[in-house]
Amino acid sequence: MVLNRTASGRLTPRKLLKGGRAAALLLLASIASPAVPSSVPVMRAPAVVRATPALWEISDGDTKIYLFGTFHSLDGRTVWFDDRVRAAFDGSDELVLETIVPESREAMMAAGDRVSEIGPDGKTALKPFIAQTQQVIGEGRAIGMSVEHGADSVLRRVAEDNGKPVGGLERFEDQLSQLAKIPVSAPQQSEQPAAAVSLNDLLGAWTKGDTSAFSTMLAGFEAKSPAAYRMLIADRNARWGEWIVNRLDRPGTVFVAVGSGHLAGKDSVQQWLAARGISSARIG
């Protein structure tokens, strides 16, 4: 499959990601984008950016599991699906994503009750964390980023086009229910500076396979919103680690792709596995 490429791309200026919005940004993978003030010109980027995102391998002899960190929202100019990532994907028997988003309108509408609530004014509105995530997605679209170009969506399309089985670590309905329960922290008035991690930092780190910026973001997120961090990151990583342990009991090769925020920091999937004697080898 050939990735769509635009003649030019856009990124936000170096605006810090802070406050409750960090949770939504991590969900998008770890990343959509903060708003771009209309008075600040956006920066034009090169037509094509070649990326070498992080990839790990877990093996026990008759089973091999590739663990790939995705960027859920991208523009069409970032080229990443080649070389070692493509080789690992092509050599896998199946693709496993965080979840499988339904393609039918009916299924999506049926999920509406899980993400909405009746507000004080009697009107139906999205639950706070879901609303925050939708806002971030919209802002990302305004600068040319979309989940359609994101690594997860690309992998799914290629797998389905080639008849490769596609599964999810979480059921879509369960994921929505979990995300809808995540608390959104009230804005904090503090003179303490936010961790200096910008969207450009995270995207640049992802293209280089560098997890350190994600670790910094996660540490700041946990400090500001420990409950949200546990629900969005630590608890889910533990469940996914258990899935990997169980999958190692069956032979085969699996390509597992989850947001890069889940593969960095002290509570990463790899750290959870390492604590149980299962090592993850970085590829490349």
C-alpha positions in Angstrom: 0.0 0.0 0.0 1.3 3.5 -0.9 0.7 6.1 1.8 -0.9 9.4 0.7 1.5 12.3 0.6 0.7 16.0 0.6 2.8 18.6 -1.0 3.2 20.3 2.3 2.3 19.6 6.0 1.6 21.6 9.0 2.5 21.4 12.7 1.7 23.7 15.6 4.3 26.1 17.0 6.0 24.8 20.1 3.0 24.9 22.4 3.2 23.0 25.7 0.8 20.1 26.4 -0.3 20.6 30.0 -3.2 20.2 32.4 -6.1 17.8 31.9 -5.6 17.8 28.2 -2.5 15.6 28.6 -4.7 12.5 29.1 -6.5 13.1 25.8 -3.3 13.7 24.0 -1.8 10.5 25.3 -4.9 8.6 24.2 -4.4 9.9 20.7 -1.2 8.4 21.2 -0.4 9.7 21.8 -1.1 12.5 19.9 -3.3 14.9 18.3 -2.6 18.5 18.7 -3.4 21.5 21.0 -5.2 24.4 19.5 -3.4 26.8 17.2 -4.1 30.4 18.1 -5.3 32.2 15.0 -2.8 35.0 15.5 0.2 32.6 15.4 1.3 31.3 11.9 1.8 27.6 11.6 5.1 26.2 10.4 5.3 24.5 7.0 7.1 21.2 7.0 8.9 19.3 4.3 6.8 17.3 1.9 8.0 13.9 3.3 9.3 13.0 6.7 11.0 9.6 7.0 10.4 7.9 10.4 12.0 5.0 12.2 9.6 4.4 15.1 10.3 2.0 18.0 9.8 -1.7 17.6 10.4 -4.5 20.1 10.4 -8.3 19.9 9.2 -10.8 22.5 10.0 -14.5 21.8 9.9 -17.8 23.7 11.0 -20.2 20.9 7.8 -21.1 19.1 6.1 -17.8 19.6 7.2 -14.3 18.4 5.4 -11.1 19.3 6.4 -7.8 17.8 5.4 -4.8 19.9 5.1 -1.6 17.9 4.5 1.9 19.3 2.1 3.9 17.1 1.2 7.5 16.7 -2.6 7.5 16.4 -3.0 10.7 14.5 -0.7 11.7 11.7 -0.6 13.7 8.5 -0.1 12.0 5.2 3.5 13.0 4.7 5.2 10.9 7.4 6.6 7.7 5.8 7.2 5.0 8.5 5.8 1.7 7.1 8.9 0.3 5.5 12.2 -1.5 6.3 12.1 -3.3 9.7 8.5 -2.4 10.6 7.2 -3.6 7.3 9.3 -6.8 7.4 8.0 -7.6 10.9 4.4 -6.9 9.9 4.7 -9.0 6.7 6.2 -11.8 8.7 3.4 -11.9 11.2 0.4 -14.2 11.1 -2.0 -11.6 12.6 -2.3 -8.0 13.6 -3.5 -7.0 17.1 -4.5 -3.4 17.8 -5.8 -1.7 21.0 -9.3 -2.2 19.7 -11.3 -2.6 16.5 -13.4 0.4 15.7 -16.7 -0.7 14.1 -17.1 0.4 10.5 -20.9 0.5 10.4 -22.8 3.7 11.3 -25.3 1.6 13.3 -22.6 0.1 15.5 -21.1 3.5 16.2 -24.5 5.0 17.1 -25.2 2.1 19.4 -22.1 3.1 21.4 -23.5 6.6 22.0 -25.1 5.8 25.4 -21.7 4.8 26.7 -20.1 8.1 26.0 -22.9 10.6 26.6 -24.8 11.8 29.7 -27.6 14.3 30.5 -26.1 17.6 31.7 -27.5 20.0 34.3 -29.3 21.8 31.5 -31.2 18.6 30.6 -29.3 18.3 27.3 -27.4 15.2 26.2 -23.6 15.8 26.0 -20.4 13.8 25.7 -18.8 12.7 29.0 -15.9 15.0 29.9 -13.0 12.9 28.9 -14.6 11.8 25.6 -15.5 15.4 24.8 -11.9 16.4 25.5 -10.6 13.7 23.2 -13.0 14.8 20.4 -11.9 18.4 20.8 -8.3 17.4 20.4 -9.1 15.2 17.3 -10.8 18.2 15.8 -7.9 20.5 16.5 -5.6 18.0 15.0 -7.7 17.8 11.8 -7.4 21.6 11.5 -3.7 21.3 11.0 -3.8 18.3 8.7 -3.6 15.4 11.2 -6.1 12.6 11.3 -6.7 9.2 12.7 -7.2 8.0 9.1 -3.5 8.7 8.5 -2.5 7.3 11.9 -0.3 4.2 12.1 -3.1 2.1 13.6 -5.5 2.8 10.7 -2.8 2.2 8.1 -1.9 -1.1 9.6 -5.5 -2.2 9.8 -6.2 -1.3 6.2 -3.1 -3.1 4.9 -3.9 -6.2 6.9 -7.5 -6.3 5.7 -6.4 -5.7 2.1 -4.0 -8.7 2.4 -6.3 -11.0 4.3 -4.3 -10.9 7.5 -6.5 -11.5 10.6 -7.0 -8.4 12.8 -7.9 -8.5 16.4 -8.1 -6.1 19.4 -6.8 -6.2 23.0 -10.0 -4.5 24.1 -13.5 -4.7 22.8 -14.6 -1.4 21.4 -17.6 -1.2 23.7 -15.4 -1.9 26.8 -12.8 0.6 25.7 -15.5 3.4 25.4 -16.9 2.5 28.8 -13.5 2.7 30.4 -12.5 5.9 28.7 -15.9 7.5 29.6 -15.1 6.9 33.3 -11.7 8.7 33.3 -11.8 11.9 35.4 -10.8 15.2 33.9 -8.8 17.3 36.3 -9.9 20.9 36.8 -7.5 23.5 35.5 -4.7 24.2 38.0 -3.5 27.7 38.9 0.1 27.1 39.6 3.3 29.0 39.1 5.1 25.7 38.6 6.1 25.3 34.9 4.7 22.4 33.0 7.0 19.7 31.7 8.5 21.1 28.5 7.2 18.6 26.1 5.5 19.9 23.0 3.6 18.2 20.2 6.6 18.7 18.0 8.8 17.1 20.7 6.6 14.0 20.8 6.2 13.6 17.0 9.9 14.2 16.5 10.7 11.6 19.2 8.3 9.1 17.6 9.9 9.5 14.1 13.3 8.8 15.7 12.1 5.9 17.9 13.0 7.9 21.0 10.7 7.1 24.0 12.2 9.7 26.4 9.8 12.5 25.5 6.8 10.1 26.1 8.3 9.2 29.5 8.5 12.8 30.4 4.9 13.4 29.3 3.7 10.4 31.3 5.5 11.5 34.4 3.8 14.9 34.2 0.5 13.3 33.5 0.7 11.1 36.5 1.7 13.9 38.8 -1.2 16.1 37.7 -3.9 13.3 37.4 -2.9 10.1 39.2 -6.3 8.5 38.9 -6.6 9.2 35.2 -3.0 8.0 34.6 -3.8 4.7 36.4 -7.0 4.1 34.4 -5.7 5.2 31.0 -2.1 3.9 31.2 -1.0 1.7 34.1 -4.2 -0.5 34.4 -4.5 -1.1 30.6 -0.8 -1.8 30.2 -1.1 -4.5 32.9 -4.1 -6.1 31.1 -2.2 -6.0 27.8 0.8 -7.6 29.5 -1.3 -10.4 30.7 -2.7 -10.9 27.2 0.9 -11.2 25.9 1.8 -13.7 28.6 -1.2 -15.8 27.6 -0.5 -15.5 23.9 3.0 -16.8 24.4 1.5 -20.2 25.2 0.4 -20.6 21.5 2.9 -20.8 18.6 2.9 -18.2 15.9 4.0 -14.7 15.1 1.9 -11.7 16.1 2.3 -8.0 15.4 0.9 -6.0 18.3 0.5 -2.2 17.7 -0.5 0.2 20.6 0.0 3.9 21.2 3.6 4.8 22.0 2.5 6.2 25.4 1.9 2.6 26.5 5.5 1.6 25.6 7.4 4.2 27.6 7.8 5.1 31.3 7.9 3.1 34.5 4.5 1.4 33.9 5.1 0.5 30.2 4.0 -2.9 28.9 7.7 -3.9 28.6 8.3 -3.0 32.3 5.3 -5.0 33.4 6.6 -8.0 31.4 10.1 -7.6 32.7 8.9 -7.7 36.3 7.6 -11.2 35.4 10.7 -12.4 33.8 9.7 -11.8 30.2 12.2 -9.7 28.2 11.6 -7.4 25.3 14.4 -6.9 22.8 14.5 -3.5 20.9 14.8 -4.0 17.1 16.9 -1.4 15.3 
